[in-house]
Amino acid sequence: MQTALSEIVFDIKFTPSLINFNETEFSNSINSVIEPVKNLGNDVTKEVLTVTLANLRKFQKQISDRRIAIVKDIKAPITDFEAKIKKGDAEIEQYINKYDANLKVILAKEKVAKHTEIEKLLPRIIENNKLNAEYAKQLTILEEYYLVKWSMAKITVDLIERAEALFKQQDYARVQEELRNTQIESRTRLIEQLNAEYNLEFSYATFPITNYDDITMRQRYTEISAKKISAKKEIEEAEKALIPVIDSSGEQIGQVTKTHDDGKGNITAEIKLTEKISHASDPEFPGSIIENPHMIWGILNEPAVYQNLRLGAGSQADILSAVAKLKASGLYVEFIE
C-alpha cells in the first residue's frame, strides 16, 4: 500500500488585487454634475425637471456599470481558482462517501451482534435480582451501549447496578402494598364491627383510609347513628299523631299530622289529602285548598290568621283556628279522636 501523505501539498502564488482609483478626480467629476442643478427652485418647469432627472440617472448608471465591470474582472481569477480547488475536493468526497457507507454497514452489523449479546445477558440479570414483569421491562438496553467505548464488561456491570436499583424500588413498593392491604383489612373489620354496633350498612368505599382515620370514622358513625335515631323517633311520633280529616259526607279525605312540638306550645303540622280538593262555596268566606302534590296549603282570605297549613309553625289554637276558617270557606274538617 502506498504511504499516505500527512497533508495535501499545493503551492499557490497570488498577488493581492490592487485598484488604482483617483478618488479626488472622481469626487470633482461628481461635483461638476451636481453643481448646475443643486439649487433648482420649486418654480422650475416640468421640462427642466425631466431633462435634469434623465441626466442624473444616466450618470448614476455609468458609475454602476463601471463598478460591476471592474468587480467582475477582479473576481475572475478567484472564480477560476475556486473551481479548480472544488474539483480536487470532489475527488476526495467520492471516496469519503464510499468508505462512510462501508463503515456504516460494519457498525450496523456490530450493533446487531452487540444487541443480541446484551439480550442474552438480560434474563440472567433479571432472574438473579428477582425482578417482576413490571420492573423487568424497565431494564432496557440504552442507546449509548452501542458506542465503541461501551465494552460488554462495562455494559454488564451497568445492567447489574440498574437491576439492583430497580429491585430496591420493587421491594419498597411491595412493602407499601402489603402495609396498605393490612390497613384496608383492619379498616374493613372495624367497619363491620361498627355496622353491627350501630345497626348501619357502610362499606370501605364510604370510609377509605385515605380520607378517614379511625377516630374520625367513629365520630361519623356516632353522628350518623344519632341522626338516624332522631329521624326514626320523629317518624314514629308523627305516625302516632295522625288525625283523620273527613268531609261533610263523613268520608275520610286525608290526615292532619303533628310532626313537632317545641315544648312551648308551638306545633309544626301538615295536612295530607288523599285526593285533590278545591272548594269555596260561601262567597262571604272565600278560600281554597291546593294539593302540591300531596301537601295541602290553605290559602285564606285573611292570611294573617293562618296562611300555611303545610308547615304549621304555630300553637294548637292557631291550627284549630285555621281549620275553623277552612270550615267557614265551605270545606268540612273534623278531628276524630
C-alpha positions as CSV (number, residue, x, y, z in Angstrom):
1,M,0.0,0.0,0.0
2,Q,1.3,3.4,-0.9
3,T,2.3,5.6,2.1
4,A,-0.4,8.2,2.7
5,L,0.6,11.9,2.9
6,S,0.1,13.6,6.2
7,E,-1.3,16.7,4.4
8,I,-2.2,17.9,0.9
9,V,0.6,19.8,-0.8
10,F,-0.2,22.5,-3.3
11,D,1.8,25.7,-3.9
12,I,-0.2,28.7,-4.8
13,K,1.2,32.1,-5.6
14,F,-1.0,35.1,-5.8
15,T,-0.8,38.9,-5.7
16,P,-3.5,40.8,-3.8
17,S,-5.6,42.9,-6.1
18,L,-4.6,46.5,-6.4
19,I,-7.1,49.1,-7.7
20,N,-5.7,52.4,-8.8
21,F,-8.6,54.7,-8.0
22,N,-8.2,58.5,-8.2
23,E,-10.8,59.4,-5.6
24,T,-10.2,63.2,-5.9
25,E,-10.8,63.2,-9.7
26,F,-13.9,61.1,-9.2
27,S,-15.3,63.5,-6.5
28,N,-14.6,66.5,-8.7
29,S,-16.4,64.8,-11.6
30,I,-19.4,64.2,-9.4
31,N,-19.5,67.8,-8.2
32,S,-19.4,69.1,-11.8
33,V,-22.5,67.1,-12.5
34,I,-24.4,68.2,-9.3
35,E,-23.3,71.8,-9.2
36,P,-25.5,73.1,-12.1
37,V,-28.7,71.5,-10.7
38,K,-28.3,71.6,-6.9
39,N,-30.1,74.9,-6.4
40,L,-33.2,74.4,-8.6
41,G,-36.2,76.1,-7.1
42,N,-39.7,74.9,-6.6
43,D,-40.9,77.0,-9.6
44,V,-38.7,75.1,-12.2
45,T,-40.6,73.9,-15.2
46,K,-41.6,70.3,-16.0
47,E,-39.3,70.3,-19.0
48,V,-36.3,71.3,-16.9
49,L,-37.0,68.7,-14.3
50,T,-37.4,66.0,-16.9
51,V,-34.1,66.7,-18.6
52,T,-32.3,67.1,-15.2
53,L,-33.6,63.7,-13.9
54,A,-32.6,62.0,-17.2
55,N,-29.0,63.3,-17.0
56,L,-28.6,62.4,-13.3
57,R,-29.9,58.8,-13.8
58,K,-27.6,58.5,-16.8
59,F,-24.5,59.5,-14.7
60,Q,-25.6,57.1,-12.0
61,K,-25.9,54.2,-14.4
62,Q,-22.4,55.0,-15.8
63,I,-20.9,54.7,-12.2
64,S,-22.8,51.4,-11.6
65,D,-21.8,49.8,-14.9
66,R,-18.1,50.6,-14.4
67,R,-18.2,49.3,-10.8
68,I,-19.8,46.0,-11.9
69,A,-17.3,45.5,-14.8
70,I,-14.2,46.1,-12.5
71,V,-15.5,43.8,-9.8
72,K,-16.2,41.1,-12.4
73,D,-12.6,41.4,-13.7
74,I,-11.2,41.2,-10.2
75,K,-13.3,38.1,-9.3
76,A,-12.5,36.2,-12.5
77,P,-9.2,34.7,-11.1
78,I,-11.0,33.9,-7.8
79,T,-13.8,32.1,-9.6
80,D,-11.3,30.1,-11.6
81,F,-9.3,29.2,-8.5
82,E,-12.4,28.0,-6.6
83,A,-13.4,25.8,-9.5
84,K,-10.0,24.1,-9.5
85,I,-10.0,23.6,-5.7
86,K,-13.6,22.2,-5.7
87,K,-12.6,19.7,-8.3
88,G,-9.9,18.3,-6.1
89,D,-12.3,18.4,-3.1
90,A,-14.9,16.4,-5.1
91,E,-12.4,13.7,-5.9
92,I,-11.8,13.2,-2.2
93,E,-15.5,13.4,-1.4
94,Q,-16.4,10.4,-3.5
95,Y,-14.1,8.2,-1.5
96,I,-15.4,9.7,1.8
97,N,-18.9,8.7,0.7
98,K,-17.9,5.3,-0.4
99,Y,-16.0,4.4,2.8
100,D,-18.5,6.1,5.1
101,A,-21.2,3.8,3.6
102,N,-19.0,0.7,4.2
103,L,-18.3,1.8,7.8
104,K,-22.0,2.2,8.5
105,V,-22.7,-1.3,7.3
106,I,-19.9,-2.7,9.5
107,L,-21.2,-0.6,12.5
108,A,-24.8,-1.8,11.9
109,K,-23.7,-5.4,12.0
110,E,-21.7,-4.8,15.1
111,K,-24.7,-3.2,16.7
112,V,-26.9,-6.2,15.9
113,A,-24.3,-8.5,17.3
114,K,-23.9,-6.4,20.5
115,H,-27.7,-6.2,20.8
116,T,-28.0,-10.0,20.6
117,E,-25.3,-10.4,23.2
118,I,-26.9,-8.0,25.6
119,E,-30.3,-9.6,25.2
120,K,-28.7,-12.9,26.2
121,L,-27.5,-11.2,29.4
122,L,-30.8,-9.7,30.4
123,P,-32.8,-12.8,31.5
124,R,-30.0,-13.9,33.8
125,I,-29.6,-10.5,35.4
126,I,-33.4,-10.1,35.8
127,E,-33.6,-13.6,37.4
128,N,-30.7,-13.0,39.7
129,N,-32.2,-9.8,41.0
130,K,-35.7,-11.3,41.2
131,L,-37.4,-8.5,39.2
132,N,-41.1,-9.0,38.4
133,A,-42.5,-8.2,35.0
134,E,-43.3,-4.6,35.9
135,Y,-39.8,-3.8,36.9
136,A,-38.0,-6.1,34.4
137,K,-39.4,-4.1,31.5
138,Q,-37.7,-1.0,32.9
139,L,-34.3,-2.7,32.5
140,T,-33.9,-1.5,28.9
141,I,-30.9,-1.5,26.5
142,L,-29.6,2.0,26.5
143,E,-28.6,3.5,23.1
144,E,-25.2,4.5,24.5
145,Y,-24.4,0.8,25.0
146,Y,-23.8,0.6,21.2
147,L,-20.9,3.1,21.3
148,V,-17.4,1.8,21.0
149,K,-16.4,2.9,24.5
150,W,-19.0,0.6,26.0
151,S,-17.5,-2.8,26.2
152,M,-19.6,-5.9,27.1
153,A,-17.9,-6.0,30.5
154,K,-18.8,-2.4,31.2
155,I,-22.4,-3.0,29.9
156,T,-22.8,-6.0,32.2
157,V,-21.7,-4.0,35.3
158,D,-24.1,-1.2,34.4
159,L,-27.0,-3.6,33.8
160,I,-26.4,-5.3,37.2
161,E,-26.3,-1.9,39.0
162,R,-29.5,-0.8,37.4
163,A,-31.2,-4.1,38.2
164,E,-30.2,-3.8,41.9
165,A,-31.6,-0.3,42.0
166,L,-34.9,-1.5,40.4
167,F,-35.1,-4.3,42.9
168,K,-34.9,-1.8,45.8
169,Q,-37.8,0.1,44.2
170,Q,-39.8,-3.1,43.7
171,D,-39.2,-4.2,47.3
172,Y,-40.2,-0.8,48.7
173,A,-43.4,-0.9,46.6
174,R,-44.2,-4.4,47.8
175,V,-43.8,-3.4,51.5
176,Q,-46.0,-0.4,50.9
177,E,-48.7,-2.5,49.2
178,E,-48.6,-5.1,52.0
179,L,-49.0,-2.3,54.6
180,R,-51.9,-0.8,52.6
181,N,-53.6,-4.2,52.3
182,T,-53.2,-4.7,56.1
183,Q,-54.7,-1.3,56.8
184,I,-57.6,-1.9,54.4
185,E,-58.3,-5.3,56.1
186,S,-58.1,-3.7,59.5
187,R,-60.4,-0.8,58.4
188,T,-62.9,-3.3,56.8
189,R,-63.1,-5.3,60.1
190,L,-63.6,-2.1,62.1
191,I,-66.4,-1.0,59.7
192,E,-68.1,-4.4,60.0
193,Q,-67.8,-4.1,63.8
194,L,-69.3,-0.5,63.8
195,N,-72.0,-1.6,61.4
196,A,-73.1,-4.2,63.8
197,E,-72.8,-1.9,66.8
198,Y,-74.8,1.0,65.3
199,N,-77.1,-1.1,63.0
200,L,-75.7,0.6,59.9
201,E,-74.6,-0.7,56.5
202,F,-71.4,1.0,55.3
203,S,-68.5,-0.4,53.2
204,Y,-64.8,0.5,52.9
205,A,-65.7,2.8,49.9
206,T,-67.5,5.1,52.3
207,F,-64.6,5.3,54.8
208,P,-61.3,4.7,53.0
209,I,-58.1,5.1,54.9
210,T,-57.1,7.9,52.7
211,N,-59.9,10.1,53.9
212,Y,-60.6,9.0,57.5
213,D,-58.6,7.9,60.4
214,D,-60.2,5.5,63.0
215,I,-61.1,8.3,65.4
216,T,-62.8,10.5,62.8
217,M,-64.7,7.5,61.4
218,R,-66.0,6.5,64.8
219,Q,-67.2,10.1,65.2
220,R,-69.0,10.0,61.9
221,Y,-70.7,6.7,62.9
222,T,-71.9,8.3,66.1
223,E,-73.2,11.4,64.3
224,I,-75.0,9.3,61.6
225,S,-76.5,7.0,64.1
226,A,-77.8,9.8,66.2
227,K,-79.4,11.4,63.2
228,K,-80.9,8.1,62.2
229,I,-82.3,7.5,65.7
230,S,-83.7,11.1,65.8
231,A,-85.3,10.8,62.4
232,K,-86.8,7.4,63.3
233,K,-88.2,8.9,66.6
234,E,-89.7,11.8,64.7
235,I,-91.4,9.5,62.2
236,E,-92.7,7.2,65.0
237,E,-94.1,10.2,66.9
238,A,-95.6,11.6,63.7
239,E,-97.2,8.3,62.9
240,K,-98.7,8.1,66.4
241,A,-100.2,11.6,66.0
242,L,-102.1,11.1,62.7
243,I,-105.5,12.7,62.8
244,P,-108.0,11.8,60.1
245,V,-109.7,14.6,58.1
246,I,-113.3,13.9,56.8
247,D,-115.6,15.9,54.5
248,S,-119.3,16.7,55.2
249,S,-120.4,13.3,53.9
250,G,-118.3,11.6,56.5
251,E,-115.7,10.3,54.0
252,Q,-112.0,10.5,55.1
253,I,-110.2,12.7,52.6
254,G,-106.8,13.0,54.4
255,Q,-105.0,13.4,57.7
256,V,-103.7,16.2,59.9
257,T,-100.2,15.2,61.1
258,K,-98.5,16.8,64.1
259,T,-94.8,16.4,63.4
260,H,-93.1,18.5,66.1
261,D,-93.8,20.1,69.4
262,D,-91.1,22.5,70.6
263,G,-92.3,22.3,74.2
264,K,-93.5,25.9,74.2
265,G,-97.0,25.2,72.9
266,N,-95.8,25.7,69.2
267,I,-96.6,22.8,66.9
268,T,-95.5,22.1,63.4
269,A,-98.3,20.5,61.5
270,E,-99.1,19.4,57.9
271,I,-102.3,18.2,56.2
272,K,-102.1,15.3,53.6
273,L,-105.1,14.7,51.5
274,T,-105.8,11.5,49.5
275,E,-107.2,13.5,46.6
276,K,-107.1,17.0,45.2
277,I,-109.8,19.2,46.6
278,S,-110.8,22.8,45.8
279,H,-113.9,24.3,47.4
280,A,-115.1,27.8,48.1
281,S,-118.9,27.7,48.1
282,D,-119.6,30.6,50.5
283,P,-118.8,33.9,48.9
284,E,-118.7,35.6,52.3
285,F,-115.7,33.4,53.3
286,P,-113.7,32.9,50.1
287,G,-110.8,30.4,50.2
288,S,-109.4,27.3,48.6
289,I,-107.3,24.2,49.2
290,I,-104.5,23.3,46.8
291,E,-102.6,19.9,46.7
292,N,-98.8,20.2,45.8
293,P,-98.7,17.2,45.1
294,H,-99.6,15.6,48.4
295,M,-99.2,18.5,50.8
296,I,-102.1,20.8,51.4
297,W,-101.7,24.6,51.5
298,G,-104.6,26.6,53.0
299,I,-104.8,29.9,51.2
300,L,-107.3,32.0,53.2
301,N,-108.8,35.4,52.7
302,E,-107.1,36.6,55.8
303,P,-103.5,35.2,55.6
304,A,-102.5,36.9,58.8
305,V,-104.8,34.5,60.7
306,Y,-103.1,31.3,59.3
307,Q,-101.5,31.2,55.9
308,N,-99.8,27.9,55.5
309,L,-101.0,24.6,56.9
310,R,-98.2,22.6,55.2
311,L,-95.7,23.9,57.7
312,G,-97.9,25.0,60.6
313,A,-95.4,26.7,62.9
314,G,-98.0,27.8,65.4
315,S,-99.8,26.9,68.5
316,Q,-102.6,24.3,68.7
317,A,-105.1,27.1,69.0
318,D,-103.7,28.6,65.7
319,I,-104.2,25.3,63.9
320,L,-107.7,24.9,65.2
321,S,-108.5,28.5,64.2
322,A,-107.2,27.7,60.7
323,V,-109.3,24.6,60.5
324,A,-112.3,26.7,61.5
325,K,-111.6,29.1,58.7
326,L,-111.5,26.2,56.3
327,K,-114.9,25.0,57.5
328,A,-116.2,28.5,57.0
329,S,-115.0,28.6,53.4
330,G,-117.1,25.5,52.6
331,L,-114.9,22.5,53.5
332,Y,-116.0,20.5,56.5
333,V,-112.9,19.4,58.5
334,E,-113.3,17.4,61.7
335,F,-110.8,15.9,64.1
336,I,-111.6,12.3,65.0
337,E,-110.0,11.3,68.3
